[in-house]
């Protein structure tokens, strides 16, 4: 069954190009390790809520934009093996490829895909 890793982050608007470069490297590594595809999206119409919202969830500041990404894997087994290899890849080292956002406010989770219309 298809498995999807999803992430939501608050990225400083000034770091958009750095985010794109980081995401390109990350996506390439994921695909080299079994991912079917890796996507990243830059928030354009992401309203703040009164009770809950994406900006609230990542504690988005005034100078930040919500970014969403997901990696599609053929199965959770492939994902688990892929992530294990990815964590060993020197290109994933935060010293050489630092995240251009506050990783402490990153929301991340894995999901079994139920429907794909």
N, C-alpha and C positions, 0 to 999 in steps of 0.2 A: 504494500500500500504506500502511495506517495506520502512523503513526510516533508514538512516545511518548518524551517527555522525563521522566526520573525523577530525583528528588532525595531525599536522606536527610540530615537535619541533627540536631544536638544543640541543643535549645532550652531555656534556663533555664525551669523550671516557672513561675516568677514572671512570665515574659513570654508566657504563653499568650494572653491577650487581645491583646497587641501582635502576636503571630504571626498570629492570626486576621485582624486588621485588615490586616496586610501581605499575607497570602495572598489576601484578598478583592480588594485593589487589583491585585495581580499577576495573579490569575485573570481579572479584568475586562479588563485590558490584553491578555492572551493571547487571549481570545475576540474582542476587537475586531480582532485581527490574524490571525484565521483558525483559532484553536484550536477544536476541537469541544467540549472540556470541560477543566476544570482541577479537580483534586481535592487535598485536603490531609487528612491523618490524624494524630491525636495518639496516640502510643504508650501502650498500656494493659498489654499482655502481651508485652513485648519482652525475653526473657531474655538475660542475659549469658552468653557462652560461655567455654570454656576455650581454644579454639584461634582461633575467629573468631565474630563476632556483629555485629549492627547497632550495639549500644552501643560495642563495641570499635572498629568501623570509623570511627565519628565521634568517638572519644575522649570518650564521654559521661561527664560528671562526676556526682557524687552528687545535685546539685540540678538536673539536666537530664533532659529527656525526649526520646526519639527521635521525630522527626516525619518523615513520608514524604509526598511529593506527586508527582503526575504530571500532565502535560499531554498530551492526546490530540490529534493533528493528522491531517488527512486524508492527508497525504503528507510526505515529508522536504522536498520542494520548498516546500510551503506553510509548513512549520516554519522553514526557512532564511529565507524572505522575511519571515515573521512576526517572528522574532527580530531581524532587521535593523531593522524598524520599531520594535519594542519598545525596543531600545537607544537609539533617538532620542527616545522619549517622555519628557517631563520628569517624569512621575510615577514613572519608574524611577530617577530620580536619588537616590543614597544620602543626599544632603543633605536631601531632602524626604521620602524613604521609606526610612529605614535598616532594614537587616535586624535583627530582634530576636534574633539569634544570631550566633555566630562563623562568618563566611563561609569562613574558612580551613579549617574542618573539614567543610564542606559537600561531599557526594559527589553528583556529577551526571553523567548520561550519557543518550545518545539511543539508542533501540532501534526496530528494525522489528518490528511485531507479527506473530507467527507464527500464534497461535491466539486466538480470543475465544469462549469457551464460554458 
